[in-house]
Amino acid sequence: MRPLTCADCGVRETEIAGKLEFAARLAGADGMSFDTIVAAGKRGALPHGRASVQPIPRRGFVVIDSGVILRGYCSDMTRTVHVGRASKVERGWYDAVLEAQLVGIAAIRPGITAGEVDEAARSVLRKVRLDRYFTHSTGHGVGLEIHEPPRLGKKQAERLAPGMVVTIEPGIYLPGKGGIRIEDMVVVTRAGCEMLTPVTKDLIEMEAG
């Protein structure tokens, strides 16, 4: 995933998506796993907001969710960046989502139920009263299809087993303000899990220029 730069401020979300998809093709991808999500500013409050003709604003979060198909298998990853300097409150939101994601990943192991993983991540956001803005499951299986069992959601009883590939993607969606989601793919191992998307999750702040 190519990070946004100052030069991207003012261009349309669809342009960013197009650049990302072109880069994926150049790198050898067979295609995209799904329509690339680039949701900037207030549109970030849409959990699955496909890239639109809205320009990237000079300030605010930008959610970028994309995946490629390679040799028949899908991938999925989300990162959220911030245009301009994030406020203390905004950085607190980001840190809460990141902690939830890290706790969710740490919970992955053979035998744990999908619901227990969801609760591990969700409980972090509940402690800071952000759980009501987390409106989807913590993750899902990935393989030949972009969404496969198991679904890592509330009270899901399926147990994880070695070899399963799942996403961990908690997020918060704040109406009128924006959204934050951080997503990685991991494979369940006998000892826990292995990261498949080792891309930085530090909050990237970009000056609008």
GROMACS elastic network, one bead per residue, 0.5 to 0.9 nm:
[ bonds ]
;  ai    aj funct       b0    kb
    1    20     6  0.65467   500
    1    23     6  0.83321   500
    1    24     6  0.82737   500
    1    64     6  0.89231   500
    1    66     6  0.83573   500
    1    79     6  0.89478   500
    1   199     6  0.87116   500
    2    19     6  0.84645   500
    2    20     6  0.66223   500
    2    23     6  0.82207   500
    3    81     6  0.83814   500
    3   204     6  0.87128   500
    4     7     6  0.79307   500
    4     8     6  0.61404   500
    4     9     6  0.83904   500
    4    16     6  0.81066   500
    4    81     6  0.80465   500
    4    83     6  0.87626   500
    4   206     6  0.77851   500
    5     8     6  0.54573   500
    5     9     6  0.75088   500
    5    83     6  0.88965   500
    5   206     6  0.65942   500
    5   207     6  0.81188   500
    5   208     6  0.82072   500
    6     9     6  0.57372   500
    6    83     6  0.83193   500
    6   206     6  0.64306   500
    6   207     6  0.60143   500
    6   208     6  0.51071   500
    6   209     6  0.56409   500
    7    10     6  0.80237   500
    7    11     6  0.82264   500
    7   208     6  0.78850   500
    7   209     6  0.77059   500
    8    11     6  0.55582   500
    8    12     6  0.83514   500
    8    15     6  0.88796   500
    8    16     6  0.75910   500
    8    55     6  0.89282   500
    8    56     6  0.70065   500
    8   208     6  0.84468   500
    9    12     6  0.84488   500
    9    55     6  0.72574   500
    9    56     6  0.50612   500
    9    57     6  0.60679   500
    9    58     6  0.59765   500
    9    59     6  0.88667   500
    9    83     6  0.80966   500
    9   208     6  0.60712   500
    9   209     6  0.80878   500
   10    54     6  0.86259   500
   10    57     6  0.60960   500
   10    58     6  0.72494   500
   10   208     6  0.89907   500
   11    14     6  0.83408   500
   11    15     6  0.65856   500
   11    16     6  0.76027   500
   11    53     6  0.85538   500
   11    54     6  0.79795   500
   11    56     6  0.57314   500
   11    57     6  0.86276   500
   12    15     6  0.52396   500
   12    16     6  0.68125   500
   12    17     6  0.88927   500
   12    51     6  0.83046   500
   12    52     6  0.69907   500
   12    53     6  0.50166   500
   12    54     6  0.52232   500
   12    56     6  0.59539   500
   13    16     6  0.52411   500
   13    17     6  0.63346   500
   13    18     6  0.86244   500
   13    37     6  0.85827   500
   13    38     6  0.56610   500
   13    39     6  0.70357   500
   13    40     6  0.74117   500
   13    50     6  0.88171   500
   13    51     6  0.51424   500
   13    52     6  0.54078   500
   13    53     6  0.58294   500
   13    54     6  0.59106   500
   13    55     6  0.58950   500
   13    56     6  0.62155   500
   14    18     6  0.59881   500
   14    19     6  0.86008   500
   14    36     6  0.87682   500
   14    37     6  0.89204   500
   14    38     6  0.74191   500
   14    50     6  0.86357   500
   14    51     6  0.50408   500
   14    52     6  0.54748   500
   14    53     6  0.58840   500
   14    54     6  0.80390   500
   14    55     6  0.86829   500
   15    19     6  0.61929   500
   15    20     6  0.86194   500
   15    51     6  0.85312   500
   15    52     6  0.89637   500
   15    53     6  0.82371   500
   16    19     6  0.51973   500
   16    20     6  0.62765   500
   16    21     6  0.86708   500
   16    38     6  0.73494   500
   16    51     6  0.83185   500
   16    56     6  0.89609   500
   17    20     6  0.51578   500
   17    21     6  0.61360   500
   17    22     6  0.85526   500
   17    35     6  0.87571   500
   17    36     6  0.59478   500
   17    37     6  0.72297   500
   17    38     6  0.64672   500
   17    51     6  0.66442   500
   17    64     6  0.84267   500
   17    66     6  0.86112   500
   18    21     6  0.51192   500
   18    22     6  0.60249   500
   18    23     6  0.85258   500
   18    36     6  0.85217   500
   19    22     6  0.51373   500
   19    23     6  0.61670   500
   19    24     6  0.86395   500
   20    23     6  0.51771   500
   20    24     6  0.62663   500
   20    25     6  0.88104   500
   20    36     6  0.85111   500
   20    66     6  0.84867   500
   21    24     6  0.50103   500
   21    25     6  0.63248   500
   21    26     6  0.87031   500
   21    31     6  0.81575   500
   21    32     6  0.71849   500
   21    36     6  0.78778   500
   21    66     6  0.85828   500
   21    68     6  0.85056   500
   22    25     6  0.51563   500
   22    26     6  0.62564   500
   22    27     6  0.86591   500
   23    26     6  0.50491   500
   23    27     6  0.61906   500
   23    28     6  0.88273   500
   23    29     6  0.89434   500
   24    27     6  0.50873   500
   24    28     6  0.65376   500
   24    29     6  0.55208   500
   24    30     6  0.86253   500
   24    31     6  0.78405   500
   24    32     6  0.81035   500
   24    67     6  0.89978   500
   24    68     6  0.71935   500
   25    28     6  0.51915   500
   25    30     6  0.68708   500
   25    31     6  0.67842   500
   25    32     6  0.86509   500
   25    68     6  0.88309   500
   26    29     6  0.73056   500
   28    31     6  0.87275   500
   28    70     6  0.77056   500
   29    32     6  0.74632   500
   29    68     6  0.60889   500
   29    69     6  0.59103   500
   29    70     6  0.52897   500
   29    71     6  0.82285   500
   30    68     6  0.72870   500
   30    69     6  0.53890   500
   30    70     6  0.54128   500
   30    71     6  0.70765   500
   30    72     6  0.78009   500
   31    34     6  0.88376   500
   31    67     6  0.87856   500
   31    68     6  0.57409   500
   31    69     6  0.52298   500
   31    70     6  0.74406   500
   32    35     6  0.70533   500
   32    36     6  0.77615   500
   32    66     6  0.76037   500
   32    67     6  0.57509   500
   32    69     6  0.55296   500
   32    70     6  0.88519   500
   32    74     6  0.80430   500
   32    75     6  0.86684   500
   33    36     6  0.84172   500
   33    66     6  0.74589   500
   33    67     6  0.50590   500
   33    69     6  0.54421   500
   33    73     6  0.85949   500
   33    74     6  0.55749   500
   33    75     6  0.66461   500
   33    76     6  0.74803   500
   33   145     6  0.79820   500
   33   146     6  0.62068   500
   34    37     6  0.86483   500
   34    66     6  0.71181   500
   34    67     6  0.67067   500
   34    68     6  0.78108   500
   34    76     6  0.88751   500
   34   146     6  0.75615   500
   35    50     6  0.66666   500
   35    51     6  0.80814   500
   35    65     6  0.89511   500
   35    66     6  0.74416   500
   35    67     6  0.86390   500
   36    50     6  0.63316   500
   36    51     6  0.65788   500
   36    64     6  0.75506   500
   36    65     6  0.60371   500
   36    67     6  0.74751   500
   37    48     6  0.67968   500
   37    49     6  0.59678   500
   37    51     6  0.51433   500
   37    52     6  0.88325   500
   37    63     6  0.72843   500
   37    64     6  0.54920   500
   37    66     6  0.63256   500
   37    78     6  0.88772   500
   38    43     6  0.89162   500
   38    44     6  0.81559   500
   38    49     6  0.71030   500
   38    50     6  0.62005   500
   38    52     6  0.76290   500
   38    62     6  0.68461   500
   38    63     6  0.56531   500
   38    65     6  0.66418   500
   38    66     6  0.86112   500
   39    42     6  0.80043   500
   39    43     6  0.52262   500
   39    45     6  0.80588   500
   39    46     6  0.75339   500
   39    47     6  0.87331   500
   39    48     6  0.83483   500
   39    49     6  0.58448   500
   39    50     6  0.68895   500
   39    51     6  0.61515   500
   39    52     6  0.77720   500
   39    54     6  0.88309   500
   39    56     6  0.86337   500
   39    61     6  0.83931   500
   39    62     6  0.56461   500
   39    63     6  0.51388   500
   39    64     6  0.66779   500
   39    65     6  0.87926   500
   39   178     6  0.85538   500
   39   179     6  0.83415   500
   40    43     6  0.54239   500
   40    44     6  0.52770   500
   40    45     6  0.88443   500
   40    51     6  0.88309   500
   40    54     6  0.80537   500
   40    55     6  0.80414   500
   40    56     6  0.59365   500
   40    57     6  0.69719   500
   40    60     6  0.71443   500
   40    61     6  0.60270   500
   40    63     6  0.63060   500
   40    64     6  0.86065   500
   40   178     6  0.73940   500
   40   179     6  0.84338   500
   41    44     6  0.56617   500
   41    45     6  0.81346   500
   41    56     6  0.75653   500
   41    57     6  0.64944   500
   41    59     6  0.73221   500
   41    60     6  0.50625   500
   41    61     6  0.55152   500
   41    62     6  0.62217   500
   41    63     6  0.87292   500
   41   176     6  0.85765   500
   41   177     6  0.68195   500
   41   178     6  0.52626   500
   41   179     6  0.78304   500
   42    45     6  0.59092   500
   42    46     6  0.82393   500
   42    60     6  0.81308   500
   42    61     6  0.83505   500
   42   174     6  0.82101   500
   42   175     6  0.71460   500
   42   176     6  0.52817   500
   42   179     6  0.75064   500
   43    46     6  0.56807   500
   43    47     6  0.88373   500
   43    49     6  0.69388   500
   43    54     6  0.89375   500
   43    62     6  0.86450   500
   43    63     6  0.89970   500
   43   175     6  0.87022   500
   43   176     6  0.81277   500
   43   177     6  0.82841   500
   43   178     6  0.60960   500
   43   179     6  0.77090   500
   44    47     6  0.69517   500
   44    48     6  0.86120   500
   44    49     6  0.71649   500
   44    61     6  0.71139   500
   44    62     6  0.65061   500
   44    63     6  0.60663   500
   44   173     6  0.69395   500
   44   174     6  0.81356   500
   44   175     6  0.87237   500
   44   177     6  0.78444   500
   44   180     6  0.71391   500
   45    48     6  0.88032   500
   45    49     6  0.81982   500
   45   172     6  0.77205   500
   45   174     6  0.53525   500
   45   175     6  0.55883   500
   45   176     6  0.72585   500
   45   177     6  0.70007   500
   45   180     6  0.80222   500
   46    49     6  0.50519   500
   46    50     6  0.88218   500
   46   173     6  0.67774   500
   46   174     6  0.88016   500
   46   175     6  0.83868   500
   46   178     6  0.80137   500
   46   179     6  0.73621   500
   47   135     6  0.81006   500
   47   136     6  0.82031   500
   47   171     6  0.81685   500
   47   172     6  0.83914   500
   47   173     6  0.67891   500
   47   179     6  0.76298   500
   47   180     6  0.89792   500
   47   181     6  0.84381   500
   48    65     6  0.87303   500
   49    52     6  0.81116   500
   51    54     6  0.81432   500
   52    55     6  0.82466   500
   54    57     6  0.85066   500
   56    59     6  0.83777   500
   56    60     6  0.89592   500
   56    62     6  0.79565   500
   56    83     6  0.86474   500
   57    60     6  0.68941   500
   57    61     6  0.89983   500
   57    62     6  0.89475   500
   57    83     6  0.75235   500
   57   208     6  0.83443   500
   58    83     6  0.61322   500
   58    84     6  0.67697   500
   58   207     6  0.81077   500
   58   208     6  0.52152   500
   58   209     6  0.83690   500
   59    82     6  0.71401   500
   59    84     6  0.50093   500
   59    85     6  0.78037   500
   59    86     6  0.85203   500
   59   206     6  0.89427   500
   59   207     6  0.84740   500
   59   208     6  0.71500   500
   60    81     6  0.83923   500
   60    82     6  0.54162   500
   60    83     6  0.52286   500
   60    84     6  0.67843   500
   60    85     6  0.85105   500
   60    86     6  0.75525   500
   60   177     6  0.82721   500
   60   178     6  0.74638   500
   61    80     6  0.65497   500
   61    81     6  0.56540   500
   61    83     6  0.62919   500
   61    84     6  0.89061   500
   61    86     6  0.85205   500
   61    90     6  0.88332   500
   61   177     6  0.88015   500
   61   178     6  0.64316   500
   61   179     6  0.67632   500
   61   180     6  0.71274   500
   62    79     6  0.84624   500
   62    80     6  0.55254   500
   62    81     6  0.53625   500
   62    82     6  0.60301   500
   62    83     6  0.74693   500
   62   178     6  0.81174   500
   62   179     6  0.77250   500
   62   180     6  0.78642   500
   63    78     6  0.71482   500
   63    79     6  0.61877   500
   63    81     6  0.67410   500
   63    82     6  0.88474   500
   63   178     6  0.88796   500
   63   179     6  0.69745   500
   63   180     6  0.63804   500
   63   181     6  0.67281   500
   63   182     6  0.86522   500
   64    77     6  0.83593   500
   64    78     6  0.55807   500
   64    79     6  0.55634   500
   64    80     6  0.61127   500
   64    81     6  0.81866   500
   64   181     6  0.86143   500
   65    76     6  0.73047   500
   65    77     6  0.57815   500
   65    79     6  0.66316   500
   65    80     6  0.85492   500
   65   181     6  0.86525   500
   65   182     6  0.89066   500
   65   183     6  0.82421   500
   66    75     6  0.80613   500
   66    76     6  0.58175   500
   66    77     6  0.57750   500
   66    78     6  0.65096   500
   67    74     6  0.67599   500
   67    77     6  0.61785   500
   67    78     6  0.87041   500
   67   146     6  0.85781   500
   68    73     6  0.81718   500
   68    74     6  0.57718   500
   68    75     6  0.53995   500
   68    76     6  0.71842   500
   69    72     6  0.58573   500
   69    73     6  0.53075   500
   69    75     6  0.64609   500
   69   144     6  0.86572   500
   70    73     6  0.53841   500
   70    74     6  0.66046   500
   70    75     6  0.81748   500
   71    74     6  0.86122   500
   72   143     6  0.84970   500
   72   144     6  0.61636   500
   72   145     6  0.89081   500
   73   142     6  0.82048   500
   73   143     6  0.54476   500
   73   145     6  0.72900   500
   73   146     6  0.83894   500
   74   142     6  0.65338   500
   74   143     6  0.56143   500
   74   144     6  0.59526   500
   74   145     6  0.63145   500
   74   146     6  0.56457   500
   75   142     6  0.69217   500
   75   143     6  0.76870   500
   75   146     6  0.70254   500
   75   185     6  0.75258   500
   76   142     6  0.78988   500
   76   146     6  0.75073   500
   76   167     6  0.74953   500
   76   183     6  0.76861   500
   76   184     6  0.71595   500
   76   185     6  0.66789   500
   76   197     6  0.86181   500
   77   167     6  0.80926   500
   77   169     6  0.84849   500
   77   182     6  0.77579   500
   77   183     6  0.51297   500
   77   184     6  0.52712   500
   77   185     6  0.68426   500
   77   197     6  0.71255   500
   78   169     6  0.77097   500
   78   181     6  0.65128   500
   78   182     6  0.52447   500
   78   184     6  0.69465   500
   79   180     6  0.82361   500
   79   181     6  0.65389   500
   79   182     6  0.51378   500
   79   183     6  0.66535   500
   79   184     6  0.88522   500
   79   199     6  0.88450   500
   79   200     6  0.87819   500
   79   201     6  0.71276   500
   80    94     6  0.86086   500
   80   179     6  0.83758   500
   80   180     6  0.58925   500
   80   181     6  0.61634   500
   80   182     6  0.65437   500
   80   201     6  0.84193   500
   80   203     6  0.75019   500
   80   204     6  0.80421   500
   81   180     6  0.85389   500
   81   202     6  0.89393   500
   81   203     6  0.61151   500
   81   204     6  0.51671   500
   81   205     6  0.63235   500
   81   206     6  0.80242   500
   82    85     6  0.72706   500
   82    86     6  0.65989   500
   82   203     6  0.73007   500
   82   204     6  0.61431   500
   82   206     6  0.64008   500
   82   207     6  0.89397   500
   83    86     6  0.77889   500
   83   204     6  0.83192   500
   83   205     6  0.56609   500
   83   207     6  0.60833   500
   83   208     6  0.62261   500
   84   205     6  0.59550   500
   84   206     6  0.53166   500
   84   208     6  0.59094   500
   84   209     6  0.89960   500
   85   205     6  0.60191   500
   85   206     6  0.72300   500
   85   207     6  0.71574   500
   86    89     6  0.79410   500
   86    90     6  0.56857   500
   86    91     6  0.59560   500
   86   205     6  0.70625   500
   87    90     6  0.50693   500
   87    91     6  0.60876   500
   87    92     6  0.84371   500
   88    91     6  0.51576   500
   88    92     6  0.61064   500
   88    93     6  0.87437   500
   89    93     6  0.63363   500
   89    94     6  0.87647   500
   90    93     6  0.50644   500
   90    94     6  0.63206   500
   90    95     6  0.86331   500
   91    94     6  0.50179   500
   91    95     6  0.60536   500
   91    96     6  0.85391   500
   91   203     6  0.80412   500
   92    95     6  0.50962   500
   92    96     6  0.61560   500
   92    97     6  0.87357   500
   93    96     6  0.52071   500
   93    97     6  0.64208   500
   93    98     6  0.87101   500
   93   130     6  0.83181   500
   93   172     6  0.81792   500
   93   180     6  0.78609   500
   94    97     6  0.52577   500
   94    98     6  0.61684   500
   94    99     6  0.86114   500
   94   180     6  0.66198   500
   94   181     6  0.84560   500
   94   203     6  0.74876   500
   95    98     6  0.50180   500
   95    99     6  0.60555   500
   95   100     6  0.85391   500
   95   203     6  0.85020   500
   96    99     6  0.51436   500
   96   100     6  0.61734   500
   96   101     6  0.86220   500
   96   124     6  0.71635   500
   96   125     6  0.64150   500
   96   128     6  0.77046   500
   96   130     6  0.84654   500
   97   100     6  0.50405   500
   97   101     6  0.61790   500
   97   102     6  0.86673   500
   97   121     6  0.87017   500
   97   124     6  0.81605   500
   97   125     6  0.70726   500
   97   169     6  0.89816   500
   97   170     6  0.64342   500
   97   171     6  0.60495   500
   97   172     6  0.72485   500
   97   180     6  0.72461   500
   97   181     6  0.70241   500
   97   182     6  0.71423   500
   98   101     6  0.50451   500
   98   102     6  0.61657   500
   98   103     6  0.85564   500
   98   170     6  0.82405   500
   98   171     6  0.88463   500
   98   181     6  0.84235   500
   98   182     6  0.67179   500
   98   201     6  0.76797   500
   98   202     6  0.88383   500
   99   102     6  0.50958   500
   99   103     6  0.60570   500
   99   104     6  0.84551   500
   99   121     6  0.80528   500
   99   124     6  0.70725   500
   99   125     6  0.85941   500
  100   103     6  0.51836   500
  100   104     6  0.60986   500
  100   105     6  0.86765   500
  100   120     6  0.75802   500
  100   122     6  0.66730   500
  100   123     6  0.76981   500
  100   124     6  0.52376   500
  100   125     6  0.65187   500
  100   169     6  0.88985   500
  100   170     6  0.66700   500
  100   171     6  0.86977   500
  101   104     6  0.50264   500
  101   105     6  0.62321   500
  101   106     6  0.86071   500
  101   121     6  0.60504   500
  101   124     6  0.89457   500
  101   138     6  0.85422   500
  101   168     6  0.63677   500
  101   169     6  0.64135   500
  101   170     6  0.59053   500
  101   171     6  0.86020   500
  101   182     6  0.69328   500
  101   183     6  0.75325   500
  101   184     6  0.86161   500
  102   105     6  0.50953   500
  102   106     6  0.61186   500
  102   107     6  0.86617   500
  102   121     6  0.78697   500
  102   168     6  0.86444   500
  103   107     6  0.62692   500
  103   117     6  0.86980   500
  103   120     6  0.63736   500
  103   121     6  0.57296   500
  103   124     6  0.78788   500
  104   107     6  0.52089   500
  104   108     6  0.68758   500
  104   117     6  0.57243   500
  104   118     6  0.69567   500
  104   119     6  0.82281   500
  104   120     6  0.55783   500
  104   122     6  0.83352   500
  104   138     6  0.80038   500
  104   168     6  0.65642   500
  104   169     6  0.86187   500
  104   170     6  0.84523   500
  105   108     6  0.54812   500
  105   117     6  0.80393   500
  105   121     6  0.83534   500
  105   167     6  0.89646   500
  105   168     6  0.65434   500
  105   184     6  0.87611   500
  105   186     6  0.79194   500
  105   192     6  0.89877   500
  105   193     6  0.77440   500
  105   195     6  0.88606   500
  106   109     6  0.81630   500
  106   117     6  0.89254   500
  106   120     6  0.89622   500
  106   192     6  0.78416   500
  106   193     6  0.81468   500
  107   112     6  0.79327   500
  107   116     6  0.80807   500
  107   117     6  0.58646   500
  107   120     6  0.68788   500
  107   121     6  0.85818   500
  107   192     6  0.79955   500
  108   111     6  0.89193   500
  108   112     6  0.70217   500
  108   114     6  0.89346   500
  108   117     6  0.66757   500
  108   160     6  0.78749   500
  108   186     6  0.87653   500
  108   188     6  0.68652   500
  108   189     6  0.88689   500
  108   192     6  0.56834   500
  108   193     6  0.61141   500
  109   112     6  0.60034   500
  109   160     6  0.68770   500
  109   161     6  0.75742   500
  109   162     6  0.80449   500
  109   188     6  0.62775   500
  109   189     6  0.69778   500
  109   190     6  0.72113   500
  109   191     6  0.66371   500
  109   193     6  0.63622   500
  110   113     6  0.86609   500
  110   159     6  0.72975   500
  110   160     6  0.51665   500
  110   162     6  0.60658   500
  110   188     6  0.67957   500
  110   189     6  0.70734   500
  110   190     6  0.63261   500
  110   191     6  0.76107   500
  110   192     6  0.66873   500
  110   193     6  0.87264   500
  111   158     6  0.88628   500
  111   159     6  0.51527   500
  111   160     6  0.53427   500
  111   161     6  0.62836   500
  112   115     6  0.83186   500
  112   116     6  0.65604   500
  112   117     6  0.72877   500
  112   157     6  0.89359   500
  112   158     6  0.82963   500
  112   159     6  0.53402   500
  112   160     6  0.57555   500
  112   161     6  0.83935   500
  113   116     6  0.52137   500
  113   117     6  0.66679   500
  113   118     6  0.88570   500
  113   152     6  0.82639   500
  113   155     6  0.84785   500
  113   156     6  0.67894   500
  113   157     6  0.53769   500
  113   158     6  0.53692   500
  113   160     6  0.60972   500
  114   117     6  0.53036   500
  114   118     6  0.64061   500
  114   119     6  0.87843   500
  114   139     6  0.87615   500
  114   150     6  0.69607   500
  114   151     6  0.66567   500
  114   153     6  0.64240   500
  114   154     6  0.79307   500
  114   155     6  0.76036   500
  114   156     6  0.53354   500
  114   157     6  0.61311   500
  114   158     6  0.57488   500
  114   159     6  0.60554   500
  114   160     6  0.67257   500
  115   118     6  0.50005   500
  115   119     6  0.61409   500
  115   120     6  0.86085   500
  115   151     6  0.84221   500
  115   152     6  0.58091   500
  115   153     6  0.53136   500
  115   157     6  0.61321   500
  115   158     6  0.78565   500
  115   159     6  0.87717   500
  116   119     6  0.50334   500
  116   120     6  0.61484   500
  116   121     6  0.88438   500
  116   152     6  0.82490   500
  116   153     6  0.84727   500
  116   154     6  0.78797   500
  116   155     6  0.74133   500
  116   156     6  0.78908   500
  116   157     6  0.84170   500
  117   120     6  0.51082   500
  117   121     6  0.65862   500
  117   122     6  0.86132   500
  117   138     6  0.76729   500
  117   139     6  0.89364   500
  117   152     6  0.66379   500
  117   153     6  0.80137   500
  117   154     6  0.88910   500
  117   168     6  0.88891   500
  118   121     6  0.54719   500
  118   122     6  0.60089   500
  118   123     6  0.84716   500
  118   137     6  0.69099   500
  118   138     6  0.51855   500
  118   139     6  0.76740   500
  118   152     6  0.55891   500
  118   153     6  0.53706   500
  118   154     6  0.61187   500
  118   155     6  0.82878   500
  118   156     6  0.85945   500
  118   168     6  0.87231   500
  118   170     6  0.87301   500
  119   123     6  0.57186   500
  119   124     6  0.86772   500
  119   138     6  0.84792   500
  119   153     6  0.80362   500
  119   154     6  0.68624   500
  119   155     6  0.84116   500
  120   123     6  0.54924   500
  120   124     6  0.70746   500
  121   124     6  0.56890   500
  121   125     6  0.72450   500
  121   138     6  0.71359   500
  121   168     6  0.87080   500
  121   170     6  0.69352   500
  122   125     6  0.54025   500
  122   126     6  0.62438   500
  122   127     6  0.88998   500
  122   131     6  0.63669   500
  122   134     6  0.78031   500
  122   138     6  0.77396   500
  122   170     6  0.75575   500
  123   127     6  0.63045   500
  123   131     6  0.76456   500
  124   127     6  0.54078   500
  124   128     6  0.70885   500
  124   129     6  0.89361   500
  124   130     6  0.86812   500
  124   131     6  0.80978   500
  125   128     6  0.54106   500
  125   129     6  0.61254   500
  125   132     6  0.85167   500
  125   133     6  0.88792   500
  125   134     6  0.80428   500
  125   172     6  0.87604   500
  126   130     6  0.57445   500
  126   132     6  0.78536   500
  127   130     6  0.76563   500
  127   131     6  0.80847   500
  128   131     6  0.78001   500
  129   132     6  0.72630   500
  129   133     6  0.88030   500
  130   133     6  0.56153   500
  130   134     6  0.70952   500
  130   172     6  0.71139   500
  131   134     6  0.51242   500
  131   135     6  0.80686   500
  131   172     6  0.76108   500
  132   135     6  0.69443   500
  132   172     6  0.82184   500
  133   171     6  0.77678   500
  133   173     6  0.52523   500
  133   174     6  0.63804   500
  133   175     6  0.88942   500
  134   137     6  0.82270   500
  134   138     6  0.88788   500
  134   170     6  0.69476   500
  134   171     6  0.55910   500
  134   173     6  0.66103   500
  135   171     6  0.79403   500
  135   172     6  0.74500   500
  135   173     6  0.77126   500
  136   139     6  0.84329   500
  136   153     6  0.77239   500
  136   170     6  0.79491   500
  136   171     6  0.81738   500
  137   140     6  0.77270   500
  137   151     6  0.72378   500
  137   152     6  0.58640   500
  137   154     6  0.71179   500
  137   169     6  0.80023   500
  137   170     6  0.75012   500
  138   151     6  0.81142   500
  138   152     6  0.54271   500
  138   153     6  0.59240   500
  138   154     6  0.85885   500
  138   167     6  0.76895   500
  138   168     6  0.56350   500
  138   169     6  0.52978   500
  138   170     6  0.51658   500
  138   171     6  0.82982   500
  139   150     6  0.84249   500
  139   151     6  0.61697   500
  139   153     6  0.70568   500
  139   166     6  0.65265   500
  139   169     6  0.56022   500
  139   170     6  0.76346   500
  139   183     6  0.84880   500
  140   146     6  0.86836   500
  140   147     6  0.61724   500
  140   148     6  0.63678   500
  140   149     6  0.63273   500
  140   150     6  0.57002   500
  140   152     6  0.55368   500
  140   153     6  0.83064   500
  140   165     6  0.84300   500
  140   166     6  0.53145   500
  140   167     6  0.54503   500
  140   168     6  0.75769   500
  140   169     6  0.88618   500
  141   145     6  0.86938   500
  141   146     6  0.76200   500
  141   147     6  0.58349   500
  141   150     6  0.52395   500
  141   151     6  0.64917   500
  141   152     6  0.81816   500
  141   164     6  0.72311   500
  141   165     6  0.56740   500
  141   167     6  0.64515   500
  141   185     6  0.89519   500
  142   145     6  0.62012   500
  142   146     6  0.51497   500
  142   147     6  0.55453   500
  142   148     6  0.54477   500
  142   149     6  0.78012   500
  142   150     6  0.88690   500
  142   164     6  0.83043   500
  142   165     6  0.57187   500
  142   166     6  0.57210   500
  142   167     6  0.72980   500
  142   185     6  0.81774   500
  143   146     6  0.62822   500
  143   147     6  0.76671   500
  143   148     6  0.68408   500
  143   164     6  0.89134   500
  143   165     6  0.71601   500
  143   166     6  0.87980   500
  144   147     6  0.87125   500
  144   148     6  0.82603   500
  145   148     6  0.61638   500
  147   150     6  0.88184   500
  147   151     6  0.84965   500
  148   151     6  0.74445   500
  148   166     6  0.87148   500
  149   152     6  0.85324   500
  149   158     6  0.89150   500
  149   166     6  0.86593   500
  150   153     6  0.88627   500
  150   156     6  0.84118   500
  150   158     6  0.67470   500
  150   159     6  0.83818   500
  150   160     6  0.79410   500
  150   164     6  0.86155   500
  150   166     6  0.77133   500
  151   154     6  0.89863   500
  151   156     6  0.71286   500
  151   158     6  0.83774   500
  151   166     6  0.85687   500
  152   155     6  0.87094   500
  152   156     6  0.66408   500
  152   158     6  0.87696   500
  152   166     6  0.83449   500
  152   167     6  0.84868   500
  152   168     6  0.82495   500
  153   156     6  0.56675   500
  154   157     6  0.89546   500
  156   159     6  0.86124   500
  160   163     6  0.88899   500
  160   164     6  0.69313   500
  160   188     6  0.72884   500
  161   164     6  0.60066   500
  161   188     6  0.64033   500
  161   189     6  0.76080   500
  161   190     6  0.80132   500
  162   165     6  0.87063   500
  162   187     6  0.74746   500
  162   190     6  0.56713   500
  162   191     6  0.87768   500
  162   192     6  0.84593   500
  162   193     6  0.83897   500
  163   187     6  0.60250   500
  163   188     6  0.54154   500
  163   189     6  0.63025   500
  163   190     6  0.86640   500
  164   186     6  0.83557   500
  164   187     6  0.56165   500
  164   188     6  0.53632   500
  164   189     6  0.81655   500
  165   185     6  0.67879   500
  165   186     6  0.56556   500
  165   188     6  0.63372   500
  166   184     6  0.83993   500
  166   185     6  0.56342   500
  166   186     6  0.56316   500
  166   187     6  0.64304   500
  166   188     6  0.78704   500
  167   183     6  0.65338   500
  167   184     6  0.55252   500
  167   186     6  0.62629   500
  167   187     6  0.87974   500
  168   182     6  0.79711   500
  168   183     6  0.54693   500
  168   184     6  0.56068   500
  168   185     6  0.65401   500
  168   186     6  0.77395   500
  169   181     6  0.64138   500
  169   182     6  0.54215   500
  169   184     6  0.66328   500
  169   185     6  0.87762   500
  170   180     6  0.85831   500
  170   181     6  0.59921   500
  170   182     6  0.64241   500
  170   183     6  0.71248   500
  171   179     6  0.72758   500
  171   180     6  0.53863   500
  171   182     6  0.66193   500
  171   183     6  0.86328   500
  172   178     6  0.85934   500
  172   179     6  0.56426   500
  172   180     6  0.54728   500
  172   181     6  0.65942   500
  173   177     6  0.81419   500
  173   178     6  0.61690   500
  173   180     6  0.66284   500
  173   181     6  0.84700   500
  174   177     6  0.53800   500
  174   178     6  0.53442   500
  174   179     6  0.58293   500
  174   180     6  0.87178   500
  175   178     6  0.64625   500
  175   179     6  0.82583   500
  182   201     6  0.76158   500
  183   197     6  0.88073   500
  184   195     6  0.74103   500
  184   196     6  0.72173   500
  184   197     6  0.56537   500
  184   198     6  0.80310   500
  184   199     6  0.87004   500
  185   194     6  0.86977   500
  185   195     6  0.63920   500
  185   196     6  0.53845   500
  185   197     6  0.59021   500
  186   193     6  0.61405   500
  186   194     6  0.53889   500
  186   196     6  0.52658   500
  186   197     6  0.75353   500
  187   192     6  0.86316   500
  187   193     6  0.54255   500
  187   194     6  0.53030   500
  187   195     6  0.67409   500
  187   196     6  0.70876   500
  188   191     6  0.81188   500
  188   192     6  0.59762   500
  188   194     6  0.65877   500
  189   192     6  0.51033   500
  189   194     6  0.67605   500
  190   193     6  0.76625   500
  195   198     6  0.63110   500
  198   201     6  0.89024   500
  200   203     6  0.85568   500
  201   204     6  0.82568   500
  206   209     6  0.85688   500
